[in-house]
């Protein structure tokens, strides 16, 4: 059952921002594990939010966000996911386990995009290169999990996890690589299929980007 007082995915961004601005920044910072920056000079109130191996600055005035190092603006769809996390995680307790994208509302509408933008790029990049996947997952902040295939969990947001599992082509019966992307169960309470798709695509882009980073030790 949905939690009472949770801001549902259908809420417009304008209304979501109004709701966020009314929340106690200290409580949001503590419950969501983010940093609040009060208004300063010409800058309005902001939150610093860790996203995988990056940090984003989310602006409460207009709902935009940008990566803090390269100053690259986030897509509006991704900014909306950050807003939903901040507005809702404050009332949600993280849950153990994992759920697939099919558990999110309206997920079926994004099935073809999920295959084209998430599963296919992962298989093409890592399907025959298990060591490269392990390297990239570690560089993206992944933690090795004792689950099926080669499994890594990621702190997509500080209190919302994602899981990627890879079965290389050499390990499958039919000789075709398989990939699975899953999410913390409580995410279905305030995100919908479009949001899960946005997160999965962002995660895949980071994994692909980090293929060329310097190797470091596995998180355990």
N, C-alpha and C positions, 0 to 999 in steps of 0.2 A: 504493500500500500504506500502511496506517496506520503511524504512527511507533511504535516500541517504547516502552513505559512511558507512553504517553499515557492519560489518564484518560478512559474512553469515556463517551458521553452517558448511558448507562443507570445510571451510578453514582448512588446516592441522595445527596441533599444532605447528610445527616448524615455519610456516608462521605467525601464530597468535602471537607467542612469539616475533617475529621480529617486528610485528606491535605494540605490547604492549610496547616494549622497546623504541620505537620511540615517544611514547606519553609523554606529560608533566605530571610527577608524581603528581604535585600539582592539576592539573585539574582532573586526575583520582581519587585522594583522595577526592576531593570536590564533584564530581558528583556521585561517587560510595559509598561515606561515608566509606572509608577504610583508613588505615594508611600506609604510605610509609616509608620503612626503607632503607636508602642508603647503598651502599657497605661499608663493614667494615671488616678489617683484611682479613680473608679468605672467608668471606661470601659475596655473590653477592647481588644485589638489591632485595628487597622483599616487599610484601604487606601483612599486617595483615587484615584478612577479617572475620567479624563476620558471623557465619553460625548457625542460630537458637540459641541454648544456648551454643555454642562452638565458639572458635576462631581458625582460620587456618592461617598458615604462607605459603604464596605462593611465590615460587622462580622464578624470571624472567629468571634466567640462563638456567634452564632445564624444567620448567613447572611442577615441583613436588610440593606437599603441604603436611604439616603435622599439626596435632592438637597441639596447643602450650603447653598444660599442660602435657599430657601423651606422647607426641612426636610420636603418632601413624601416620604412613604415610597414605595419602589418596589414594584410588584407582585412576588409571590413568583416568578413565572415569569421576570421580568426580573432579579431578584437571582440566580436560578440561572444565567442566562446570564453574568452578571458572574463568578460563582464558577468556571464552566467556563473562561472566558477566563483568569483568574488561574492556575488549576491546570494548564492545558494550553499556553498560549502560551509558557510558559517553556521548552518542549521543541520548539516549532515555529518554523521559519523562514518569514517572510512570502514568498509567491510572487506573481509577476506574473501578470496576467490576471484573468479574472472567471468566476464560475460562477453559474448561475441556481438558484433555490430547488429545482428538481426534482432537483438533484444531491445533496441532503441526504437522509439516511435517513428513511423514513416521511413524506416531504414530501407525497405524494399525499393523505394523510388531511387535510391542511390547505389543499387547493386552493380549496375554496369560501370559506374564511375569507380566504385570500390575495386572491381576487377582490373580496370584499365589503369588507375592511378596508384593503387596500393599493391595488390597481389602480383600483377605482371612485372612492374619494375623491380620488385624484390626478387622474384624468381630469376629474372634476366641478370641481375647484378650478383646475386649470391647463390643461385641454385646449384652451381658446381664449384662454389668457392666458400666452403664452410669456415675456413680460417679467416678469410676476409670479412665475413659477417661477424665473427667473434671480435675481431679487431675494431670494426666500425661500431658495434654495439657498446663496447667498452669506452670508446672515444665519445660516445653520445651520452655517457653516464649510466649505462646499463649495469644491472646486477644479475649474475648468473643464477638461474633457478633450476631446481631438480624436477623438471617436468618433461613432457615428451619432446623429442627432437633436441635442437639446440635452442634453449630458452633463455631469454633475458627480460627482466622487468625494468621499467623506466619510470622515474618520477616525472610524468609529463607536466603536471603541476605539483607543488609540494605535497598535496594531500589527495591527489588523483593519479593513480598508476595506470600504465599500459603494459601489455605483455606481447612480445613477439616470439613466435616459435618457427624455426626453420627445420624442415626435413630435407637435407640435400638429396639430389637425384640419385646418388650412390646408395642411399639408405632406404629408398622406397621400393615397393614391389614392382611397380610399373616403370621405374627408372625416371620418373618425373618429379622434380622438386615440389614441395608443398610449403605453404606459408600460412600462418594464422596470426591475427592481431586481435587482442582482447583488451578489456577495460575493467577498472574497478566496478563492482556491482552497483554501488551507490550512484554512479554517474547517470544511470537510466532515470533517476528521479528528477533530474533537472536538465538533461541534454536530450536532444533528439537525433535521428539518423544523420541529418545534415551536419550536426556538430561532431558526431563521432567520425564521420567521413573526413571532415576538416582536420581533426586531430590525427587520424591515421595517415593522411596524406602528408601532413607536416612532419610526422615522425619518420616516414619513409624518406622524405627529402633530406632530413638531417643525417640519416643513416647513409644515404648515397653520398652526401657531402663529406662525411667523415671517413670515407674509405681511404683518403690520402693523408690523414693526420698521423702524427707520430705515435707509435705504439706505446701503451702503458699497461700496467698490471691489471688483472681482473679484480672487480669488486666482489667481495663475498659476504 
